[in-house]
Amino acid sequence: MPLPKAHDRMVQFEIRVHSQSKLPRDVSNIPGQFAFSDERSAADRRASGPVAADPRSAARPEKPAKAGLGPRLEADGYKNGNIGQNNQKIINEGKIIVKHMGSANPAADIHDRYAQPIDYELERNEQTLNELLNDCSDAVLHKFKLGMGRKAILVYISGQSDMTLIDQQVIRPLVDARGGSGSRKIERGDERKSSSEAAWTGASENGTESGEEGDPERGGRMRLAESMPVAPTKTVFRIGDLLEEVFQGNPVLLMEGETMGISFGLADWEKRAIEEPMAESVIRGPREGFTETLITNMAMLRRRLRTPLFKMRPITLGRISRTRVVIAFIESIAPKELVEEAMNRLRRVDVDGVMESGTLEEYIQDNPWSPFPQLLATERPDVATAALMEGKIVLLVEGTPFSLIAPTTLFAFLQSPEDYYQKFFIGTTVRWLRFLFFIMALLFPSMYVAVLTFHQEMVPTTLLLSIAKSREDIPFPALFEAIMMEVTFEALREAGVRLPKQVGAAVSIVGALVIGEAATAAGLVSPIMVMVVALTGIASFMIPHYPIGISLRLLRFPIMLLAGIVGMLGVILGVILLVIHLCQLRSFGMPYLSGMMPDRRNDWKDTWFRAPLWTMDKRPEPAVNDVRLHSPAGEPKRQGEDRN
């Protein structure tokens, strides 16, 4: 077994003798810190005598041997994993077992200990957990004895588990197993056993073990897990898996002489109630939205898709946060290439923590330099369900109510759930109105600056004279005036969002009126410019999804600069560059302008207008031929590679 690498740091190893030969003297040349323990059988110890002490230990007799581990040796730092061919040969021959015990680097130490299997000695497990959970004041290691006299430890996090159920359904049945208090008795001849004890020993009516053939003890362990009045239960075999369950709120039971733990599904913590999404409110439609609890979000989707074809594939991301993410899809509808590409992109994400779905979105999107959102974020379960039935995937992230839908198109950001809950001609009219105001929110200030600066002949004479009269006392050019008003309006809108709900709306509205009136009276801006900026702001409020609205707000400024420099030619140039970018943009391989380019007449029923539902008898084409694109998160990890 090769030793783990360590760079410029002291490491510790535990060496257990398991052969009949004495401990080789060559091992004393291995630099590092070791603990020796004799694990040979009694016959081997009688045949070969005691373990030979290392020469270095004799030079320091003042250091007492640690109980149960034999003489403790110390040496200079072990560097770069170079232990020499001689010593490596000793280890490879199986004469000793070398086990990493710790390091000066906490992150590397935790990485190694996560892969460590659960030891059959309860004291070793307790020591490992105490070292890993040092200074974790919310972690509890509750020691007690089972009814059959065996020692046990229940590990849980205070505040994340249901203490009442832990006491009633875990500790009390195990402690009362011998006496049978509160547990069903099983008669076997003259012996009476409780259900918990019988399950542990695997007793059956014929007196044989009820476990798997050739492994009766494992069968007894499984019967114990199955007999507990807790659902669900899960067995874990590594320290890392144990801590994963504990940090998710599930208490884990460890028992003396067992190399496994039993996790009980008793997670319980404070969570927000289901409420209507404030950012996606509708007049008619469901009023419930996702919450920060992943299990609740999964349940809301399952309640709408009651079919075994609806799959939810989990993955854990974040070296420190260990955030759970679920990929939801319908197996018979979503293309396999799309699901596999989503899994590959998620496996590339190698960060300390994933705090929100926006963090994940930045890592898995196709083009990180594009101002346009390439995944649709929604808080509404009905929107996520509709996307799933169109063959898309939904990413649910623990700790946030916003789910991510992929792939998506530009037209999806201009659609509202209410379009499908009203009559089709009402939905179509409102959708066309959004298209008009989408263009207006992007180009209206720029066109005003271009016309007023370079193309006055395009304005009717009466209107031109009125504009000239209102601007005769304005000291600034139209471009500077427009940029100043746009920046002020954006600042007021951002302040209204960040302020408390009770005063935010009032401050934004009153502030806009007061500042606009004061600026006009002071001769800093013209009244018509205030009106242009106000209409532009109202147009941006027509966009149903906030991320696409932010993109339009950013793109307004460079187009205004082009308009102020070269007039309408600058506006046209900006639009051409924008269309070229949108034609090249992809969302998980799907063209961002899908439905328009490439031209799919069948998709027109749900892009340019909202056709009657009885005519939309075909799903949108998936268009995943080019789904395997490069992602900014880096190369994918190999399957099965440890992400800890």
MORA-V11417 format. One record per residue. N is the residue number from 1. RES is the residue in three letters. D_LAST is the distance of its C-alpha to the last C-alpha in whole Angstrom. Layout:
BEGIN
N_RES_D_LAST + N_RES_D_LAST
END
This chain:
BEGIN
1_MET_21 + 2_PRO_20 + 3_LEU_19 + 4_PRO_15 + 5_LYS_16 + 6_ALA_17 + 7_HIS_19 + 8_ASP_22 + 9_ARG_20 + 10_MET_22 + 11_VAL_20 + 12_GLN_21 + 13_PHE_21 + 14_GLU_22 + 15_ILE_25 + 16_ARG_27 + 17_VAL_30 + 18_HIS_30 + 19_SER_33 + 20_GLN_37 + 21_SER_37 + 22_LYS_37 + 23_LEU_34 + 24_PRO_35 + 25_ARG_36 + 26_ASP_34 + 27_VAL_31 + 28_SER_32 + 29_ASN_32 + 30_ILE_28 + 31_PRO_27 + 32_GLY_25 + 33_GLN_25 + 34_PHE_25 + 35_ALA_26 + 36_PHE_28 + 37_SER_29 + 38_ASP_32 + 39_GLU_30 + 40_ARG_33 + 41_SER_36 + 42_ALA_39 + 43_ALA_41 + 44_ASP_39 + 45_ARG_39 + 46_ARG_43 + 47_ALA_43 + 48_SER_42 + 49_GLY_42 + 50_PRO_39 + 51_VAL_37 + 52_ALA_38 + 53_ALA_37 + 54_ASP_35 + 55_PRO_38 + 56_ARG_36 + 57_SER_36 + 58_ALA_40 + 59_ALA_40 + 60_ARG_39 + 61_PRO_40 + 62_GLU_40 + 63_LYS_37 + 64_PRO_36 + 65_ALA_34 + 66_LYS_32 + 67_ALA_32 + 68_GLY_31 + 69_LEU_29 + 70_GLY_32 + 71_PRO_33 + 72_ARG_30 + 73_LEU_30 + 74_GLU_29 + 75_ALA_29 + 76_ASP_29 + 77_GLY_25 + 78_TYR_23 + 79_LYS_23 + 80_ASN_21 + 81_GLY_20 + 82_ASN_24 + 83_ILE_26 + 84_GLY_29 + 85_GLN_30 + 86_ASN_32 + 87_ASN_29 + 88_GLN_27 + 89_LYS_29 + 90_ILE_30 + 91_ILE_26 + 92_ASN_26 + 93_GLU_30 + 94_GLY_28 + 95_LYS_30 + 96_ILE_27 + 97_ILE_24 + 98_VAL_22 + 99_LYS_19 + 100_HIS_16 + 101_MET_17 + 102_GLY_16 + 103_SER_17 + 104_ALA_18 + 105_ASN_15 + 106_PRO_13 + 107_ALA_10 + 108_ALA_10 + 109_ASP_11 + 110_ILE_9 + 111_HIS_6 + 112_ASP_9 + 113_ARG_10 + 114_TYR_8 + 115_ALA_9 + 116_GLN_12 + 117_PRO_15 + 118_ILE_17 + 119_ASP_20 + 120_TYR_24 + 121_GLU_25 + 122_LEU_25 + 123_GLU_25 + 124_ARG_22 + 125_ASN_20 + 126_GLU_22 + 127_GLN_21 + 128_THR_17 + 129_LEU_17 + 130_ASN_20 + 131_GLU_18 + 132_LEU_15 + 133_LEU_17 + 134_ASN_19 + 135_ASP_21 + 136_CYS_20 + 137_SER_23 + 138_ASP_23 + 139_ALA_21 + 140_VAL_23 + 141_LEU_24 + 142_HIS_27 + 143_LYS_29 + 144_PHE_32 + 145_LYS_33 + 146_LEU_34 + 147_GLY_37 + 148_MET_37 + 149_GLY_37 + 150_ARG_33 + 151_LYS_31 + 152_ALA_28 + 153_ILE_25 + 154_LEU_24 + 155_VAL_21 + 156_TYR_21 + 157_ILE_21 + 158_SER_24 + 159_GLY_25 + 160_GLN_23 + 161_SER_25 + 162_ASP_28 + 163_MET_30 + 164_THR_33 + 165_LEU_32 + 166_ILE_29 + 167_ASP_33 + 168_GLN_35 + 169_GLN_33 + 170_VAL_30 + 171_ILE_32 + 172_ARG_35 + 173_PRO_35 + 174_LEU_34 + 175_VAL_36 + 176_ASP_39 + 177_ALA_38 + 178_ARG_41 + 179_GLY_44 + 180_GLY_43 + 181_SER_43 + 182_GLY_42 + 183_SER_41 + 184_ARG_43 + 185_LYS_45 + 186_ILE_45 + 187_GLU_48 + 188_ARG_48 + 189_GLY_51 + 190_ASP_52 + 191_GLU_48 + 192_ARG_47 + 193_LYS_43 + 194_SER_41 + 195_SER_39 + 196_SER_36 + 197_GLU_37 + 198_ALA_38 + 199_ALA_35 + 200_TRP_33 + 201_THR_36 + 202_GLY_36 + 203_ALA_40 + 204_SER_42 + 205_GLU_46 + 206_ASN_46 + 207_GLY_45 + 208_THR_42 + 209_GLU_38 + 210_SER_37 + 211_GLY_34 + 212_GLU_33 + 213_GLU_35 + 214_GLY_34 + 215_ASP_32 + 216_PRO_34 + 217_GLU_31 + 218_ARG_28 + 219_GLY_31 + 220_GLY_32 + 221_ARG_28 + 222_MET_28 + 223_ARG_32 + 224_LEU_30 + 225_ALA_28 + 226_GLU_30 + 227_SER_33 + 228_MET_31 + 229_PRO_33 + 230_VAL_30 + 231_ALA_28 + 232_PRO_26 + 233_THR_24 + 234_LYS_21 + 235_THR_20 + 236_VAL_17 + 237_PHE_16 + 238_ARG_13 + 239_ILE_12 + 240_GLY_9 + 241_ASP_11 + 242_LEU_14 + 243_LEU_12 + 244_GLU_11 + 245_GLU_15 + 246_VAL_16 + 247_PHE_15 + 248_GLN_17 + 249_GLY_20 + 250_ASN_20 + 251_PRO_22 + 252_VAL_20 + 253_LEU_23 + 254_LEU_23 + 255_MET_26 + 256_GLU_28 + 257_GLY_27 + 258_GLU_25 + 259_THR_21 + 260_MET_20 + 261_GLY_20 + 262_ILE_22 + 263_SER_21 + 264_PHE_23 + 265_GLY_24 + 266_LEU_25 + 267_ALA_23 + 268_ASP_26 + 269_TRP_26 + 270_GLU_28 + 271_LYS_28 + 272_ARG_30 + 273_ALA_33 + 274_ILE_33 + 275_GLU_36 + 276_GLU_37 + 277_PRO_35 + 278_MET_37 + 279_ALA_36 + 280_GLU_37 + 281_SER_40 + 282_VAL_43 + 283_ILE_46 + 284_ARG_46 + 285_GLY_43 + 286_PRO_40 + 287_ARG_40 + 288_GLU_36 + 289_GLY_33 + 290_PHE_29 + 291_THR_28 + 292_GLU_24 + 293_THR_23 + 294_LEU_22 + 295_ILE_23 + 296_THR_27 + 297_ASN_26 + 298_MET_25 + 299_ALA_29 + 300_MET_31 + 301_LEU_30 + 302_ARG_30 + 303_ARG_34 + 304_ARG_35 + 305_LEU_34 + 306_ARG_35 + 307_THR_34 + 308_PRO_32 + 309_LEU_31 + 310_PHE_29 + 311_LYS_26 + 312_MET_23 + 313_ARG_19 + 314_PRO_16 + 315_ILE_13 + 316_THR_10 + 317_LEU_9 + 318_GLY_8 + 319_ARG_6 + 320_ILE_9 + 321_SER_11 + 322_ARG_9 + 323_THR_12 + 324_ARG_14 + 325_VAL_16 + 326_VAL_18 + 327_ILE_20 + 328_ALA_24 + 329_PHE_27 + 330_ILE_30 + 331_GLU_30 + 332_SER_33 + 333_ILE_33 + 334_ALA_30 + 335_PRO_30 + 336_LYS_27 + 337_GLU_27 + 338_LEU_26 + 339_VAL_23 + 340_GLU_22 + 341_GLU_22 + 342_ALA_20 + 343_MET_17 + 344_ASN_17 + 345_ARG_17 + 346_LEU_15 + 347_ARG_12 + 348_ARG_13 + 349_VAL_12 + 350_ASP_10 + 351_VAL_11 + 352_ASP_10 + 353_GLY_12 + 354_VAL_14 + 355_MET_17 + 356_GLU_20 + 357_SER_21 + 358_GLY_22 + 359_THR_19 + 360_LEU_18 + 361_GLU_21 + 362_GLU_21 + 363_TYR_19 + 364_ILE_20 + 365_GLN_24 + 366_ASP_26 + 367_ASN_28 + 368_PRO_26 + 369_TRP_29 + 370_SER_32 + 371_PRO_33 + 372_PHE_33 + 373_PRO_30 + 374_GLN_29 + 375_LEU_27 + 376_LEU_30 + 377_ALA_28 + 378_THR_30 + 379_GLU_30 + 380_ARG_33 + 381_PRO_32 + 382_ASP_35 + 383_VAL_34 + 384_ALA_31 + 385_THR_33 + 386_ALA_35 + 387_ALA_33 + 388_LEU_31 + 389_MET_35 + 390_GLU_35 + 391_GLY_32 + 392_LYS_30 + 393_ILE_26 + 394_VAL_25 + 395_LEU_22 + 396_LEU_21 + 397_VAL_19 + 398_GLU_18 + 399_GLY_20 + 400_THR_23 + 401_PRO_26 + 402_PHE_26 + 403_SER_25 + 404_LEU_25 + 405_ILE_27 + 406_ALA_27 + 407_PRO_29 + 408_THR_32 + 409_THR_35 + 410_LEU_37 + 411_PHE_40 + 412_ALA_37 + 413_PHE_37 + 414_LEU_41 + 415_GLN_41 + 416_SER_41 + 417_PRO_40 + 418_GLU_44 + 419_ASP_45 + 420_TYR_45 + 421_TYR_46 + 422_GLN_49 + 423_LYS_52 + 424_PHE_51 + 425_PHE_54 + 426_ILE_53 + 427_GLY_49 + 428_THR_50 + 429_THR_53 + 430_VAL_50 + 431_ARG_47 + 432_TRP_50 + 433_LEU_51 + 434_ARG_47 + 435_PHE_47 + 436_LEU_50 + 437_PHE_49 + 438_PHE_45 + 439_ILE_48 + 440_MET_50 + 441_ALA_46 + 442_LEU_46 + 443_LEU_49 + 444_PHE_52 + 445_PRO_51 + 446_SER_51 + 447_MET_54 + 448_TYR_56 + 449_VAL_56 + 450_ALA_57 + 451_VAL_60 + 452_LEU_61 + 453_THR_60 + 454_PHE_61 + 455_HIS_63 + 456_GLN_65 + 457_GLU_68 + 458_MET_65 + 459_VAL_66 + 460_PRO_69 + 461_THR_72 + 462_THR_72 + 463_LEU_68 + 464_LEU_68 + 465_LEU_71 + 466_SER_69 + 467_ILE_66 + 468_ALA_68 + 469_LYS_70 + 470_SER_66 + 471_ARG_65 + 472_GLU_68 + 473_ASP_67 + 474_ILE_63 + 475_PRO_62 + 476_PHE_59 + 477_PRO_59 + 478_ALA_57 + 479_LEU_54 + 480_PHE_53 + 481_GLU_55 + 482_ALA_52 + 483_ILE_49 + 484_MET_50 + 485_MET_51 + 486_GLU_47 + 487_VAL_45 + 488_THR_47 + 489_PHE_47 + 490_GLU_43 + 491_ALA_43 + 492_LEU_45 + 493_ARG_43 + 494_GLU_39 + 495_ALA_41 + 496_GLY_42 + 497_VAL_39 + 498_ARG_37 + 499_LEU_40 + 500_PRO_40 + 501_LYS_41 + 502_GLN_45 + 503_VAL_46 + 504_GLY_44 + 505_ALA_46 + 506_ALA_49 + 507_VAL_48 + 508_SER_47 + 509_ILE_50 + 510_VAL_53 + 511_GLY_51 + 512_ALA_52 + 513_LEU_55 + 514_VAL_56 + 515_ILE_54 + 516_GLY_56 + 517_GLU_59 + 518_ALA_59 + 519_ALA_58 + 520_THR_61 + 521_ALA_63 + 522_ALA_63 + 523_GLY_63 + 524_LEU_59 + 525_VAL_59 + 526_SER_61 + 527_PRO_61 + 528_ILE_60 + 529_MET_57 + 530_VAL_56 + 531_MET_57 + 532_VAL_55 + 533_VAL_51 + 534_ALA_52 + 535_LEU_52 + 536_THR_49 + 537_GLY_47 + 538_ILE_49 + 539_ALA_48 + 540_SER_44 + 541_PHE_44 + 542_MET_45 + 543_ILE_42 + 544_PRO_40 + 545_HIS_36 + 546_TYR_35 + 547_PRO_33 + 548_ILE_36 + 549_GLY_38 + 550_ILE_36 + 551_SER_36 + 552_LEU_40 + 553_ARG_40 + 554_LEU_39 + 555_LEU_41 + 556_ARG_44 + 557_PHE_44 + 558_PRO_44 + 559_ILE_47 + 560_MET_49 + 561_LEU_49 + 562_LEU_50 + 563_ALA_52 + 564_GLY_54 + 565_ILE_54 + 566_VAL_56 + 567_GLY_56 + 568_MET_56 + 569_LEU_55 + 570_GLY_52 + 571_VAL_51 + 572_ILE_51 + 573_LEU_49 + 574_GLY_46 + 575_VAL_47 + 576_ILE_47 + 577_LEU_44 + 578_LEU_42 + 579_VAL_43 + 580_ILE_42 + 581_HIS_38 + 582_LEU_38 + 583_CYS_39 + 584_GLN_36 + 585_LEU_34 + 586_ARG_32 + 587_SER_29 + 588_PHE_27 + 589_GLY_30 + 590_MET_33 + 591_PRO_35 + 592_TYR_35 + 593_LEU_39 + 594_SER_39 + 595_GLY_42 + 596_MET_44 + 597_MET_43 + 598_PRO_43 + 599_ASP_46 + 600_ARG_45 + 601_ARG_48 + 602_ASN_47 + 603_ASP_44 + 604_TRP_47 + 605_LYS_47 + 606_ASP_44 + 607_THR_44 + 608_TRP_47 + 609_PHE_49 + 610_ARG_48 + 611_ALA_50 + 612_PRO_51 + 613_LEU_48 + 614_TRP_51 + 615_THR_51 + 616_MET_47 + 617_ASP_46 + 618_LYS_44 + 619_ARG_40 + 620_PRO_39 + 621_GLU_38 + 622_PRO_35 + 623_ALA_35 + 624_VAL_32 + 625_ASN_33 + 626_ASP_31 + 627_VAL_28 + 628_ARG_26 + 629_LEU_26 + 630_HIS_24 + 631_SER_22 + 632_PRO_21 + 633_ALA_17 + 634_GLY_17 + 635_GLU_17 + 636_PRO_15 + 637_LYS_12 + 638_ARG_14 + 639_GLN_14 + 640_GLY_12 + 641_GLU_9 + 642_ASP_6 + 643_ARG_4 + 644_ASN_0
END
